[in-house]
Amino acid sequence: MKLYKKHSLVYLLLMLLTISCSNELDLFPEESINPSQLNSSDLPQLINGVYNRSTIGIGNRFVDFDLLANHFEATPLFAGDDVNYVRNRLSPTETESWWLELYEAIFNANVALEVIDNLEGDFNNEKATALYLRGLAYYYLVTRFGGVPLLPQNTTEIVQRSTAAETWSFITTDLTNAESLADNFTNESFVSKEAIQALLARVYISTGNNSGAENMAEAVIASTSGNFSLESNFASIFSKNGNNEVIFSLGNDPVELVRQYVTFNPNDHPVSGSQQFAPTDDIFNNLYTNADLRKDATLIVFNSQNIINKYTESRNLPVIVSRLAEMYLISAEAQGYPSGLTRLNELRNVRGLGDSSATNQDSFIDAILDERQKEFYAEGFYWYDLVRTDKAIERLDNVTEQNQLLLPIPQREIDLTGISQNPGY
């Protein structure tokens, strides 16, 4: 993989800085500054730029797995190819923006890491932030494409694809290093030790390290600095007013333009959008029982239209990356039947439901997947949940073969670098 840019590293750094602070445009002459010449006073703008680019790269991908899982139907206002989404038959030309936006986040994180390494002093939390955001971008890449080119530092050389196992290992190393450097939780808008542990729990459950997944998830649940708790008011999780459940979210000021309200709100809604997607009839009618406290916070009828209700409070809501409910479900899954029933039932009870009826390990995993579908509908989890548990072909009508479990590498990347394509494309 090669970062094909028309501009120098320095110019991209200038662009990065100006994303978050437009009056800094002329701070550094384009031809005379490189990262080694920056100092500690430049670091806050640089880290803000890493957050901003990550919000764009990751925020623009937050509904992809719901689309691939047949959770939505496209409205006439959707400009993409919903048929290919629904059939899991995206072409190598349709995934280019996915790839480029995530590698831009990695590029910016690498710039920050290079600058930090050239500074004297304690910048451990800033380094932890860059490592975490790089690991998060690679998580989004590996769950979509499998093994990808790994860039521990920026380069103009062509880098071939690593294996999926190597990519997961790279992510784990970044996050493990970040955990040892990060500050404890103070605010959901900043990377913290708990945010890193939450992502490590997700990585471990994805790679079969159940003991690691349980340990990380339980560490977050027990965090005294986070003081997290499951919200009895489910709708409050998706609010700008704050809650006790979100562990980390990417800020979403107007400059980042991750517009959840446009995606789901009809134009006659008080927070008007263009409603590109609506829930399928099957989801709307069957996903939740009337007793489930998540139901009305997730799906409602508005002016005779079935709509997704999670992102209707205001414009530019933060992009939630990790929240406490995921830790309960990861811990439950990692513990397995019957020990994991305790965490699963704790979550179900807060959501207004009785205890799970699972009676063995197979029915327990099905119960976990059912709960994750309800809990994280329209948050971008379900398709990969089925892929990692080998349930995609069993549960999804639009997945009939193994080749569909990975998306195609962008054709532009293959043409420019010669890296290999995923099977079936």
C-alpha positions in Angstrom: 0.0 0.0 0.0 1.3 3.4 -0.9 0.0 6.7 0.3 -0.6 8.5 -3.1 -0.7 12.2 -2.2 0.0 15.2 -4.4 1.4 17.1 -1.5 4.4 16.6 0.9 4.1 15.2 4.3 4.5 18.7 5.7 1.7 20.1 3.6 -0.6 17.3 4.9 0.5 18.1 8.4 -0.5 21.7 7.7 -3.9 20.5 6.4 -4.3 18.4 9.5 -3.6 21.3 11.8 -6.0 23.6 10.0 -8.9 21.1 10.1 -9.3 21.8 13.8 -8.1 25.4 13.9 -8.7 27.4 10.7 -6.7 30.4 11.8 -3.5 28.3 11.9 -3.3 28.2 8.1 0.0 30.1 7.8 1.6 28.8 11.0 4.2 26.8 9.2 5.8 27.6 5.8 5.1 24.7 3.5 8.6 24.2 2.2 10.6 24.7 5.4 9.0 22.7 8.2 9.0 18.9 8.8 7.7 17.1 11.9 11.0 17.1 13.6 10.9 20.9 13.8 7.6 21.0 15.7 7.5 21.6 19.4 5.2 20.8 22.3 3.1 23.9 21.8 2.1 22.5 18.4 1.0 19.2 19.9 -2.6 20.1 21.0 -3.5 21.1 17.4 -1.9 18.0 16.0 -3.8 15.7 18.3 -7.0 17.5 17.6 -6.4 16.9 13.9 -5.9 13.2 14.6 -9.3 13.1 16.4 -11.0 15.0 13.5 -9.6 12.7 10.8 -10.6 9.6 12.8 -14.1 11.0 13.2 -14.5 11.3 9.5 -12.9 8.0 8.6 -14.7 6.0 11.3 -17.9 8.0 11.5 -18.6 7.5 7.8 -18.4 3.8 8.3 -20.7 3.5 11.3 -23.7 2.0 9.5 -21.9 -0.3 7.0 -22.4 -3.5 9.0 -26.1 -2.8 9.5 -26.5 -2.4 5.8 -24.7 -5.6 5.1 -26.8 -7.3 7.8 -30.1 -6.4 6.0 -31.1 -4.1 8.9 -32.1 -1.2 6.6 -33.8 -0.6 3.3 -32.7 2.2 1.2 -35.1 5.1 0.5 -35.4 6.7 -2.9 -33.0 9.4 -1.6 -30.1 7.0 -1.2 -27.6 7.8 -3.9 -25.5 4.5 -3.6 -26.1 1.0 -4.8 -28.3 -0.5 -2.2 -28.8 -3.7 -4.2 -25.1 -4.5 -4.0 -25.1 -3.7 -0.2 -28.1 -6.0 0.4 -26.5 -8.8 -1.7 -23.1 -8.3 -0.1 -21.8 -7.8 -3.6 -20.0 -4.5 -3.4 -17.6 -4.0 -6.3 -13.8 -3.1 -6.0 -14.7 0.4 -7.1 -17.3 0.9 -4.4 -15.0 0.5 -1.4 -12.4 3.1 -2.3 -13.6 5.8 0.1 -13.7 3.3 2.9 -10.1 2.4 2.4 -8.7 5.9 1.8 -10.5 7.6 4.8 -9.2 4.9 7.2 -5.7 5.1 5.9 -5.8 8.9 6.2 -6.6 8.4 9.8 -3.6 6.1 10.1 -1.4 8.6 8.2 -2.3 11.4 10.6 -1.8 9.2 13.7 1.6 8.3 12.4 2.5 11.9 11.9 1.6 12.6 15.5 3.7 9.6 16.7 6.7 10.9 14.8 6.4 14.3 16.2 6.0 13.0 19.8 9.0 10.8 19.4 11.1 13.9 18.6 9.9 15.8 21.6 11.5 15.8 25.1 9.2 15.5 28.0 6.2 13.4 29.1 3.6 13.1 26.3 2.5 9.6 27.2 -1.3 10.3 27.0 -0.8 12.0 23.6 1.1 9.0 22.4 -1.6 6.6 23.8 -4.2 8.6 21.9 -2.4 8.3 18.6 -1.8 4.6 19.1 -5.4 4.0 20.1 -6.8 5.8 17.0 -4.4 4.0 14.7 -5.5 0.7 16.2 -9.1 1.7 15.9 -8.7 2.5 12.2 -6.9 -0.9 11.6 -9.8 -2.6 13.4 -12.2 -1.1 10.9 -10.0 -2.2 8.1 -9.3 -5.8 9.2 -13.0 -6.4 9.9 -13.9 -5.3 6.4 -11.0 -6.4 4.2 -9.0 -9.0 6.2 -5.3 -8.6 6.2 -4.1 -5.2 5.0 -0.8 -3.3 4.5 0.6 -2.3 7.9 2.3 1.1 8.4 4.1 1.4 11.7 5.4 4.6 10.2 4.5 6.6 7.0 6.4 5.7 3.9 6.4 6.3 0.2 7.3 2.7 -0.5 4.7 0.1 -1.6 3.8 -2.1 1.3 2.2 -5.4 0.6 -0.7 -6.9 2.5 -0.1 -8.6 5.8 -2.2 -11.5 6.9 -5.4 -11.0 9.0 -3.5 -12.6 12.0 -0.6 -10.2 11.6 -3.1 -7.2 11.3 -4.9 -8.3 14.5 -1.5 -8.7 16.2 -0.5 -5.2 15.1 -3.7 -3.8 16.6 -3.2 -5.7 19.8 0.4 -4.4 20.2 -0.7 -0.8 19.6 -3.5 -1.0 22.1 -1.4 -2.8 24.7 1.3 -0.2 24.4 -1.4 2.6 24.6 -3.0 1.1 27.7 0.3 1.4 29.7 0.6 5.1 28.7 -3.0 6.4 29.0 -4.6 8.5 31.6 -7.7 7.3 33.4 -11.1 8.2 32.2 -12.2 11.8 32.8 -14.5 12.5 29.8 -16.0 10.3 27.0 -14.6 12.7 24.3 -11.0 11.8 25.1 -9.1 8.5 24.8 -8.5 7.0 28.2 -7.2 3.8 29.7 -10.8 2.5 29.9 -11.4 3.4 26.2 -8.3 1.4 25.3 -9.4 -1.6 27.5 -12.8 -1.5 25.9 -11.4 -1.8 22.4 -8.9 -4.5 23.6 -11.9 -6.4 24.9 -13.5 -6.2 21.4 -10.3 -7.2 19.7 -9.8 -10.2 22.1 -13.3 -11.5 21.6 -12.9 -11.2 17.9 -9.7 -13.2 17.9 -10.8 -15.9 20.3 -8.9 -14.7 23.4 -11.8 -15.2 25.8 -9.8 -14.8 29.0 -8.3 -11.5 27.7 -11.7 -10.3 26.6 -13.2 -11.0 30.0 -10.4 -9.4 31.8 -10.5 -6.2 29.8 -14.3 -6.0 29.9 -14.4 -6.5 33.6 -11.7 -3.9 34.2 -13.9 -1.3 32.5 -17.0 -2.4 34.3 -15.1 -2.1 37.6 -13.5 1.2 36.8 -13.8 3.7 39.6 -12.5 6.7 37.5 -15.1 5.9 34.8 -17.9 5.3 37.3 -19.9 3.7 34.5 -23.4 2.3 34.9 -26.0 0.9 32.6 -28.6 3.6 31.7 -32.2 2.9 32.7 -33.2 5.6 30.1 -31.9 4.0 26.9 -32.5 7.1 24.8 -30.2 9.2 27.0 -27.2 7.3 25.6 -27.7 9.0 22.3 -27.7 12.5 23.6 -25.5 15.5 23.8 -26.4 15.9 27.5 -24.1 13.1 28.7 -24.7 9.8 30.4 -22.9 7.1 32.5 -22.7 4.5 29.8 -20.5 5.9 27.0 -16.8 5.0 27.4 -15.5 6.8 24.3 -17.1 8.8 21.5 -15.6 10.8 18.7 -16.6 14.4 18.9 -18.6 15.5 15.9 -18.6 19.2 15.4 -19.9 20.6 12.1 -16.4 20.4 10.6 -16.4 16.6 10.7 -19.8 16.3 8.9 -20.8 12.9 10.3 -24.5 13.5 9.9 -26.5 10.7 11.5 -29.7 12.8 11.3 -29.4 13.0 7.5 -29.0 9.3 7.3 -32.2 8.4 9.2 -34.4 11.5 9.7 -37.1 12.3 7.2 -37.2 15.9 6.0 -40.4 16.7 8.0 -38.7 15.7 11.3 -37.9 18.5 13.7 -34.2 17.6 13.2 -34.6 17.4 9.5 -32.6 15.0 7.3 -32.9 13.3 4.0 -33.6 9.8 5.3 -31.4 7.6 3.2 -32.3 4.5 5.1 -35.3 3.2 7.0 -35.8 0.0 9.0 -36.9 -3.1 7.1 -40.5 -4.2 7.9 -39.1 -7.4 9.5 -36.8 -5.4 11.8 -39.5 -2.9 12.7 -42.1 -5.5 13.5 -40.1 -8.2 15.1 -36.8 -7.0 16.6 -38.2 -5.8 19.9 -41.0 -6.9 22.2 -43.2 -4.3 23.8 -41.5 -4.8 27.1 -38.1 -3.9 25.8 -37.2 -0.4 26.9 -35.0 0.0 23.8 -37.9 -0.3 21.4 -39.2 3.3 21.3 -35.7 4.7 21.6 -34.7 2.8 18.5 -37.7 2.5 16.2 -40.8 4.7 16.0 -43.6 5.7 13.6 -43.2 9.4 12.7 -45.9 10.9 10.4 -46.9 7.5 9.2 -43.2 6.6 8.4 -41.2 3.9 10.1 -37.9 5.5 11.2 -34.8 4.8 13.2 -35.0 7.0 16.3 -31.5 6.7 17.9 -30.1 9.9 16.3 -33.0 12.3 16.3 -32.2 14.5 19.3 -30.0 17.0 17.5 -27.5 17.4 14.6 -24.0 16.2 14.8 -24.2 13.9 17.7 -20.9 12.3 18.8 -20.0 9.0 17.1 -20.1 6.4 19.9 -17.2 4.0 19.7 -17.6 2.1 23.0 -20.2 1.9 25.7 -20.7 -0.2 28.8 -23.4 -2.5 27.4 -20.8 -3.9 25.0 -18.5 -4.8 28.0 -21.4 -6.7 29.7 -22.0 -8.7 26.5 -18.3 -9.3 25.8 -17.8 -10.5 29.3 -20.8 -12.7 29.1 -19.7 -14.2 25.8 -16.2 -14.7 27.0 -17.3 -16.5 30.1 -19.6 -18.8 28.2 -22.5 -20.8 29.5 -23.5 -20.9 32.4 -21.2 -18.3 34.0 -21.9 -15.7 31.4 -25.6 -15.7 32.2 -25.1 -13.3 35.1 -23.8 -10.4 32.9 -26.2 -11.1 30.1 -29.2 -11.1 32.5 -28.0 -8.0 34.3 -28.1 -6.1 31.0 -31.5 -7.7 30.0 -33.1 -6.7 33.3 -32.0 -3.1 33.0 -33.5 -3.1 29.5 -36.9 -4.3 30.9 -36.6 -8.0 30.0 -36.5 -11.2 32.1 -33.7 -13.6 32.3 -32.4 -15.5 29.3 -33.8 -18.9 28.5 -30.5 -20.3 27.2 -29.8 -23.8 28.5 -26.5 -24.8 26.8 -23.5 -23.2 25.1 -25.1 -23.1 21.6 -28.3 -21.5 22.7 -26.3 -19.1 24.9 -24.2 -17.8 21.9 -27.5 -17.4 20.0 -28.9 -15.4 22.9 -25.8 -13.2 23.0 -26.1 -12.5 19.3 -29.8 -11.8 19.6 -29.1 -9.4 22.5 -26.3 -7.6 20.6 -28.6 -7.2 17.6 -31.2 -5.5 19.8 -28.7 -3.4 21.8 -26.5 -2.2 18.9 -29.0 -1.9 16.1 -27.9 1.0 13.8 -24.6 1.2 15.6 -22.6 -1.0 13.1 -21.9 -4.3 14.9 -24.2 -7.1 13.8 -22.8 -8.2 10.5 -19.3 -8.7 11.9 -20.7 -10.3 15.0 -22.1 -13.0 12.7 -18.9 -13.2 10.7 -16.7 -13.7 13.8 -19.0 -16.3 15.3 -19.4 -18.2 12.0 -23.1 -17.5 11.9 -23.3 -15.2 8.9 -24.3 -17.9 6.3 -26.8 -19.4 8.8 -28.5 -16.2 9.8 -28.3 -13.9 6.7 -30.2 -14.7 3.5 -27.8 -12.5 1.6 -24.7 -14.4 2.5 -24.3 -17.8 0.8 -20.5 -18.3 0.5 -17.3 -17.6 2.5 -16.0 -15.1 -0.1 -18.8 -12.7 0.9 -17.4 -12.4 4.4 -14.7 -10.0 3.2 -15.2 -6.9 1.1 -13.2 -6.2 -2.1 -9.9 -4.3 -1.9 -10.4 -1.1 -3.9 -9.4 -1.5 -7.6 -7.4 1.7 -7.5 -5.2 0.3 -4.8 -4.6 -2.9 -6.7 -3.8 -1.0 -9.9 -1.4 1.3 -8.2 0.4 -1.1 -5.9 -0.2 -4.7 -7.2 -1.4 -6.0 -3.9 -3.7 -9.0 -3.9 -7.5 -9.0 -4.2 -9.7 -10.9 -1.8 -11.1 -14.1 -3.3 -14.3 -13.9 -5.3 -13.8 -10.4 -6.7 
